[in-house]
Amino acid sequence: MFRRPSCTCLLALLAAPALLAAAPAAPPAPAATDLHAWEAGDDPAALDTWVHGHLTRADADVAKLLAASGARSVANTLRPYDDAVNELNLAVFQASVLYGVGTTKELRDKAQALTQTANAALTALNLNQAVYQALATLPAPDDAATRHYLERTLLEYRLAGVDKDEATRKKIVALQDKVTGYGLAFERAVHEDLHTMLVPKAELVGMPADYLAAHPADAQGQVKITSDYPDVRPVRRFADSTDLRHKAYLLYAQRGYPGNTDTLRKLLATREELAHVLGYRTWADFAMADQMMGSPAKLAEFLKQIDSASREPSEREDRALVAFAHGRDASITKLSVADQAYWTEQYRRAKFDFDSQSVRPYFPYAQVERGVIATASKLFHVDIRPVAGARTWHPSVTVYDVYDGSRRIGRIYMDMHPRDGKDKWFSTQALTPGRGARQLPEATLVCNFPGGKAGDPGLMQYDDVVVFLHEFGHMMHHVIGGQHGWAGAGAFNVEGDFVEAPSQMLEEFFHDYGVLGSFAHHYQTGAVLPRALFDRMIKSDAFGRAGAEQFQLIFAAVSLDFHTLDPAKLDFDAVYQRDYTRFSTVTMLSGDHFWASFTHLNGYSSNYYTYVLDKVIALDFFAQFDPKHLLDGPAGMRYRRTVLEPGASKPAAQLVRDFLGRDMNLEAYRRWMLAEFEGQGAAAPAPATASASAR
């Protein structure tokens, strides 16, 4: 996933400059170390100084904009505006990252507070009428990219309420600040709510040998398991004990509960109040106003199309899985969510002669990292080189520079393994906007993959490898799409419900043996992943796709319902259970409060549907590649030129049309859904057909 900074208005990534005070003296040009907050070390006071330094520079840029004499121009108005955009994005991006990865509680506390401070500055200037009027009087720029940037900025200003009276604007500022605070508190509670359980070693029957080695029993024969993803996920897939699987599932699904109940209610209530102030019936109406989808009504129709495409194959999967489990245990007539992964694993072993543990030795973490980098390098025609000695926020973080030929075009950081207090999910986060030659785009992966400890090779599941490539796709989008001269027109400034499409498209490349076999080598013997084992893996991987899409519909419905129903009366458990029952064929467990740790409710708010929409687009994109020449065919460079390089210089719908030659449709998505029944691994090339686009 792309983790948006915890900004609360839709202008967040087209960020506006800070509060306008009396014009300060022009600040000196930032030194090199001023670009990275973490270079000041773990001192919260140093971070405070760093963030406020960028806010001060933003104030100076705004003062310069407003003091310009003569006719308004790109040079005297849009350029200083974008300079301020850059300063505030630096403050928001890096404070937001450090509150999720900071190495001490004190630093994370300070980063959380400063993220709120920087967002408050954004909100205030989003409502600064003088800046809006200056931008609005600009003649239309000659080049299309700059013109689109200006038009999009003005739209976001209007959505933010810049045309409201002074009292209303003050109210909007106060509400935005509260929303930011509640959202940060919601996420932080999940980051730091580490649950643990002690399990008798004898109960870990079925667990992989490396898992057992990494989880030794204490003197009493008890094994400690935490709610961290690398701890609980293998238990749900491999443990023979039903009771243990249920405990592990709830250990994970109860993070943030019950404490986040009150926080989430306040977050939703404040968003609803803000939407009303801005003239929208619900927060969802507001949040979709500038997206590809357009409105909750269009979303409801789109979700019906997806449900229609995925329901029958999902039910077919479920019937096969339940019949199989019943054959092994006659008491089973329906599966619970905690048992689904286990029985899917057992079914795949029996049906496809594939044991997912059998491929893990071919995916040690360090090797996967090299393979992902090599794959992206070849596909996108870039060179990604390790950087020695770069300062980072934690010793485990690795750094790479990205080159296009001899020209360095960006830097990426990878924080890939769990540790106490760190964000527990998998995300890509921007660190610096790209500004052409003035400043290169930088981003970080924040993940929780196995490994990272001495002697632990970090053997990964195949779908872990796919997640890695997904997140790397976000980074490539940010770097390649951040080569424009405008900080506010980089790739992550594209409509929010398009941002997952490039990353989900990249996932499909690992269904190709030539791609995967290039780095999937046994960590002990060096042997290449056997082709027969790969074929069985791909066939088994296709089983369960439709059910997974139905689960995506659950989360899309939850995020929408939470932002359209009355927050004061909202029964979170009841709505979650209703949406769950509507789409899923597996039963919930009593005590499942996953919504309390569903951090997408902060970053994506009502718009989690993004993943579903972008899966359709991604598969349509991938179907245009030649299966025999995935990495070295012409489609890769054409995709880079038409989808990635433009960044946010065009509307997302135009990016889709530029690559496909038409609007998106569901044909590749339907074929991908049925691949398990037709013996295919990925979406095959599709003929052009009538559009079924979300709009």
N, C-alpha and C positions, 0 to 999 in steps of 0.2 A: 504494500500500500504506500501511497505517497502521504506522508504526514504533513498536513497543513499546519502552519503555526497557529497558535490558539487565538487567532484574530476572530472577531465576532461579526464583522460586516463583510459583505461580499467584495468590498474594495481591498480586502486585506492583502492580496497578492499583487494588486495594482496600487500598492500602498501610497498613501498621500503623506505629505510632510507633517512635521510636528506642530505643536501649538505656536502661534505667532505671538511673540513678545516684542518688546521694543528691540529695534534692530541692534544686534550685538556686533562687536567688531568681528571682521572676517577671521575665521579660525585658520590656523596654519594647515597646509596640506597634510593629510594623515601620514604618519610614518608607516613603514611596512608592517611593524608589529601591531599597529592600530587596526589592521584588517581582521585579526583573530582574537576574540575575547579570551580564549583559553591560554594564550601565551602569557597572560598575567599570573598564571598559576591558579591555585585553589583558594585564593584570598577573596572572600565575598566583597570586601571593600574595593578591591581592584576591579572586580567585575562591575560594581556600581559606577566607578569612575569611567570605565570603558563605555558602558551603555550611555551614560549621561553626556559623555563627550560626543557621541554620534547624534544624540538628540539636539545638542547645541549646534552642531554643524547643520542639521536639518533646519533649525530656526534661522540660521544665517542664510541658507539657500532660499527660504521663503521670503525673507526680508529683501533679498536681492531681486526676486521675482516681482514683488509688489512695488519696489522702488524704480523699476525700469521706466525710462522716459521714451517718448516717441511711440510710434506704432508698435502694437504687439506682434512678436515674431517667434518662430521656433527657437531662435537663439536666445532671446531675452525673456522668454516665458516658459516654453516647454522644457528647455534644457535645465534651468535652475529648478523647475518643478521635479524633473527626473533625478537631479542631483539629490534633492531632499528625499525622494522615493528610495534612492539607494542607501542613504544614511539610516533611514528608519527601518528599511528591510534588514540591514546588517544587525541593528539592535534587536529587532523582533526575532529574526531567524536564530541568532546565536544564543540569545537568552533562552529561547524556547528549547533549543537542543540541550543546553546545559542543565535545565531543570529536569531533563529526562536521563542525562548521562553523567552528571556531576559526581565527583568521587566522594564528596562529603555531604551530610545532611544540611550543614550550614550553607554550603554553596548552592545546593538545590533549592533551599528556602529562598535565598537571595535571588537566584535566577527566576524562580516562580514570580516573586514580587516584581522584578524588573520586566518580565514578559508582560505583566499587567500594565506597568507604567508605560512601556513602549506602545502597547496597543491603545492605551488611552490617548497618547499623542496622535496616533493614526486617526482615531475616531474624531478627535477635536478638529483636525484639519480637513477631514472628510466633510465637515460641516462649515468650513470657513468660506463664507460667501465671496469674500474679496478674491481669493485664489480661484474659485470656480468662475467668477465673472471674468477674470483675466484670461483663463483658459478658453472660456466660451467666446471671447472676442477674437481669438486667433483665426486668421484666414485658413481655409482648408489647406494643409500641406500638400505639396506636389506629389511626393512619393506615397504609394498606397500603404506601406507599412506604418509610416509615421501618422498618416491620416487615420488608420484604424486604431492606433494607440490612443490618439487624442479622442476619437469618438467613443471608444470604450471607457476611457477615463471620465468623460463627461456623463456617460450613462451611469457609471457607478456613483458619481457624486449625486446625481438626482435620486438614485435608489437609496442613498444614505440619508436623504432628507435635507439636502442643502437649501432647498427652497422653502423650508419651514421658518416660522418666526423665531425670534431669539429665545423665547421661553421654551419653545418646543425643542430647539436644537440643544439647549442645556439639558433638557430631560433625556434626549437621545444619548448625549454624552454619558450621563449618569447610568443609564440602562446598559449601554455598551460596556462600560467599566464593570458593572455587576456581572454581566454575562461572561466576560473574560475571566473574572475571578472564580465564578462557579465552575466554569469549564476546566480551568487549571486545577482546581481542588478535586474535581471528579477524576481527572486523569492521575493526579498525584496519589490519590488514595489507592488506585489500582497498582501503580508502580511499587508502592511500599507495603502493600498488604500481602506479605509472604506467609502462606499457610504451610504447615508441615504435619506429617503423620509418621508414626513408627509402625513398621510392618514386620511381623516375624519372617525371617529369611526363608523359612519353609513355604511361605505363601507366594513366593515369587517364581513359582513354576511357570515355564514358558518364556521367561525374560531372556534377552540376548546375553551372551557371556560378557561382552564388554560393559553392558549396563550393570551387571552384577559386580564386575570388578571395580567399577566407578562408585558403587554403593555398598561398601563393606558393612557387615553387621557389627554392632557394638558388642560389649562383653556379655550382654543379656540376649544376644542373638537377634536384636532388632535392627532394622534398616530404616534410615531416615529418608523420606521422600518429600520433596517440596512441591509447591504449586507452580514452580517455574516450568515453562513449556517443555524443555528437554527432559524433565523428570516425569511429568504425568503423561505425556503423549505416548511414549513406548508402553507404559502400563496399560493404557486403554487398547492398544493394538495387540499386545502379545501375552498379557497375563491370563493364565487359564482360570484364575479365580474370579468368579462373577462379583463376589463381594468386594474384592480389591479394585476391580475396574470401576464399580459404582463409587467407592470412596475416592478414587483418584479423580473421577469426573467431577464430583462435587467439590473436591479440594480446589479445583480450577474454577468451577462455575460459581463459587461463592466469594470470590475475591471482591472486595469493595462493598460487600453486603454485611450488615444493614446500613453502614455509615453513609453510603452514597445515595440512599433513598431520599433523604432530605435535600442533599446537594442537587440531585437530578431534578427534583420537583421545583426547586428554586430556579435552576437553570432554565427549565422549560417554561415556567411562569413568566420569567423575565423576558425570554425571547418572545413569548406571545404578546406581552405588553408592548414590547418594542415594535413588533410587527403592526399592532394596532395603531401606534403613534405614527408609523410610516405610511399608514393607509391600506394595509393588507389584512385580509380576513384571518389568516393564520401565518405562522412562521414559515411553513412549507410554501405558501404562495409567494412570500418574499424571497425565500432562498432559491427558488427555481426561476425567478423572473428574468435572470440574465444567463440562464443555462441553456444547453441544447434542448433539454426536455420542455422547458417553457412554463409548465404548470402542473399542479397535482392531478388535474383532470386528464391531461395527456399521459402522465405517468401511470395512472390507473389503467388506461387503455393498453399501454405498453406492457405492463405487468400481466395483463390478461393474455396477451400474445405469447409471452414467455411461459406462462403457466400452461397454455394450450400446447406449446411445443415440447415441454418437459414432463408434463404430468403422466402421460401414458407410459413412456419409457421408464419413468421413475417407479411407477407401480409395478411394471414388469420386473424391474430389478428387485424390488421389495419382495414380490412373490417368490422369486428364485432364492433369495437369501433366507427368507423365513422357512421355506420348504427344506432347505439344506440344514439350517440350524435345528429344525424339528426332527430331521432324520438322525441328528447326533444326540438330541435331548428332546424326548417326546413331550416334556412339559412346556416347551417353547412354542407359543402360537403367535407371538408378536415380539419384536425387538425393542429394547429401550435405547435411548441415545448413547448411553454408556457402553452398550454392547455392540453397537453397529460396526465400529472399526474392527473389533476382534473377529466378529463373524464374517465380515468382508474379507479379512485376512485369511481365515480358514477356507472360505469359499474359493478364493483365488488360488490357494494351494491345491485344492481338489479339482477345480474346474480347468485351471490353466497350467497346473503343475508349476506354480510360481509361489515361492516363499520370499516375502519382501526382505527378510533378513539376509537372503542369499546374495543380494546385490550391494548391501551396505559395505562390505570390505572393498568394493570398487569405488566408493565415494568417501574417502577420508577428506576432512575439511580442507586442508591446505591444497590438495590436488583439485578439489572442486573449484576453489577460488581461482586457481590458475586456468582451469578449463573455461569458467565463465568469462574471464577476462579475454582469453584467446578467441572464444566464440564471438563476443561483442566486437573485438578488434577487427576480425575478418569481415563480419557482416557489415559494419559501419565504416570500414576503411579508415580506421584510426590506429594509433600505436599507444598502448597503455603501459607506462614504465614505472617501476617502483621508485619511491623517493626515500633516500636514507637520511636520517637525522632531522626530519621534520618534527616540529613540536606538536603534540597532541594532548588531549585531555586525560588520556589513560595509556599506560605503556602497551596495552594489547592492541591499540588502534594502528592499523596499517594505512599507508598513504601512497597514492599513485598519481602521476601526472598523465594527462591525455594530450596526444599530439596528432595533428592533421598534417602529415608530411613532416616538415621540420618545424612547424609552428605549434607552440604549446597553446592549447585552447581551453584547458580547465584542470581542476584538481579534485580528486575524490578521496574520501576517508572511509574506512570500514571498521566499525565497532561491532563485532560479530558474535560475541559470546555473553552469556548471562553473568551478572554479578549483583551483589546486594545493592538495593536502592536504584538500580537502573530500570529504565523502561522495559517492560516484559514482552513487547510485541516485535513485529518486523516492519520496518518502515524506512523510507527515504526522506531525508530532510535537507532543504536548501541551507547553505551556509553563507554564500555570497551570490548576489545577482551578477550576471554577465553584462558587461558594458563595452563590448568590442575590445579594442586595444587598451582601454582605460582600466578595465578590471575583468579578470577571468572568472567564469562561473565555477563555484565549488559546491559540493554536496557531500552528505554522509549517509551511509547505511547504518542503521541501528537495529541489530538483529539479536537473536538468541538461539544460535545453532549449537549443536554439540561441539565439544572440543574446547580449546583454549587453556587446557591444563597440561602440565608436564606429563608425558607418558600416555596421554589420551589422544588417539588419532582423530577423534571426532567423526566417527562413522555416521554417515547421513542416510536418511531414507531418500528414495528417488524423488518424492514430492518435496522434500527439503531442498533438493537440488533445483527443482523447478521454481520454488519460492525465491531462491537466491537469484536465479536468472531474471525473474520478475522484477525484483527490487533493483537489480543492476540496469534493467531497462529504463526505470525511472531516472537513474543517474545519467544514462546516456542521453535521454531526452533533455534533461536540464543542461548538460554540457553542450551538446550539439545545437540545441535550440536556444542557447544563451549567447550567441555570437553577434547579436545586434548591438547597436549603440545605446539602447534604452534599457535601463534597469527594470522598468515596468512592463517590458514586452518579451520577457523570457518565456521558456516553454511552460513553466508552472503557472504562468498568468493566463493560459488558455482556459476556456470554459471548464469549470471544475468537473463536469460530468463527461469530459473527454480525457482527463489526465491519466486514467487507468488503461486506456486503450493501447498505447505503445508498449507498456510493460506486459500486459496480458498477451499481446501478439508474440512477444519474444519467448514466452513460455513454450510455445508450440515447437520451437526448434529442437528441443530436447526429446522429441518423439522420433528423431532421425538418428539412425545408428552411426552414420558417418560423423555427425556432430558429437554425440555422446561418447562414442568409442575413442575419440581423439584424446580423451583425458580419463576415462573410466578404467583405471588400471588398479589391480589388486594392491592394497597398501603394503603387503608383505612380500608377494612374489613378483609384482610388476606385470602380471598377466593382464591382457586386455579383456574387458567384459565380453564373454562369449556371445556370438550373434544369436545362438538359439536361446540363451537366457534373456537377452535383450528382447527378442520377439515375444517371449512369454510375458515379460514385464509389461510391454506396451499393450498387449491384448488384455492383460488383467487390469491395467490402469484405466482402460476404457470403461470397465465395469464400475458403476457408481456415479458416473458423470451427471446423469439426469437427477439423481437424488441430491447431489451436491448443488445443482442449480436450484432445486426446490428449497434447499436450506438458504441459499442466497435470497430467495424470495421472502423467506421468513424475516431475515434481517432488514431487507428493504421495506417490508410492511411495518415492522416494529419501528424503524426510524421515522417512517411517515406518520404512523398512528400516534406516536409519542409527541409529534409536533403539530397535530391537527385536533386532538382531543383536549378537553378542558383539563389543564394540569392539576387544578385543585381537586378534581374528582378522579383523576387517573389512578387506576389500580394497576401498577406495573406488572405484577405477576399475572393478573387476569388477562391483560392485553397480550403479554408475551405468550401465554399459554394459548390464547385464541388464535394468534397468528401462526404459532407453531403447529397447532392442530390443523389449521387450514391448509398448510402446505406439506407437512412432514408425515411420512408413513410410520415413523418410529415414535415411541411414547417418551414423554418427558419423565424425569425423575423428580420425586418430591424433594424440595430443597434446591431446585435449579433456579438460581437467580442471576443467570448470565448477564442480563441487562445491566446489572450494577457494575460490571467490568467492561461493558461494551464501549470502549473509548472512541469508537467512530461516532458516537452520539455527540461528541464534542467537535472533532475535526470535520465530519461530513454533515452533522446535524440531521436534517430530514432527508438528505440526498445520498444515502447509502446505495440507492438503486444504481449509482454510478458504475459499480462493479458489474452489474447485469448488462446494462446498456453497452459498456465498453467491451464486455466479452463478445457480444454480437459483432461489434465493429472489428475487434481484434481478429476474430476468426475469418471475417470477410477479407481483412487485410492479408492474413497468412495464406489464404486460398489463391492469392495472386502470385505466389512464389512457385518456381519450378521445383518439384520435389527432388529432381535429380541434381539440382544445382542451388541448393538452399542458400549457401553462404557466398558462393562465387558467381552467382547469376546476376543479371542486370537489375532484378527487382530490388535488391538490397540498396544500391545507390539511388535508385529512383524513389524508394521509400524514404531514405535519408533526406533527399532533396525536397520532396513534396510534403512530408509529414513532420519530420523532426526539425530540420533547419529553419523553417518559418517561425518556430516558437509560437508566440501569440500575436504574430503580425497579420494573421488572417483569422476569420471565424472558424471554429472547429469544423462546422459542417462543410466549409469550403476545403479544408484539409482533406476530409474524407473523399470529397468529389475529385479533388486533384489527383489522388492516388488511384481511386477505383474507376474514375471516369463516369461515375453515377453516384446516387445516394446508396447508403448501406441497405442490405436486406438480410433476411433470416436464413437464406438457403445453406450457407456454410455452417451456421449454428445448428440447424436441424440435422445435417449430415454428421456433424461432430457428436451430436447427442445419440445418434443411432449407430455410431461406429462399433460399439460393443456387440451389436447384433449382426453387423455386416463385415466384421473382421478388419476394420480400419483402425489406425492409431490416431490420426489427426485429420483435420479438415482437408479434403482434396480440393483442387482448383474448381472454381464454380463458374458457370456461365452467367452472363449478365441477365438479370431478371427484373421484374417490377420491384420498385422500392417498397420496403416496409419500415421506413425510418421512423424514429421516435417523434418527429415533428409532423 
